Amino acid sequence: MIQQRANFDWMLKELADGVPQTRQIVVLSAVGLRIARYGGDPDAADRIAAACAGLQSLATAVATEIPHSDGGMKMVIIEIDAATST
């Protein structure tokens, strides 16, 4: 795990405050190391960062297979419905 960069704190808090129902934000490096996080468990953030790096790698590989494209992957978005506890 790498140290969280303090200069991300204000930006991640603002982002979370501006997007309703945001519970956790994870910023990761290209190789899947957590750079910063807002909310949630630090260990879970590390696992999420590693999984997202895998998804980004997969998306990059898929982008090269799309006909008539430049083969570049621009973005991967993951949106998960919140579970409600009963």
Buried (B, 14 or more C-beta within 10 A) or exposed (E): EEEBEEEBEEEBEEBBEEEEEEEBBBBBEEEBEBBBBBEEEEEEBBEBBBBBBEEBBEEEEEBEEEEEEEEEBEEEEEEEEEEEEE
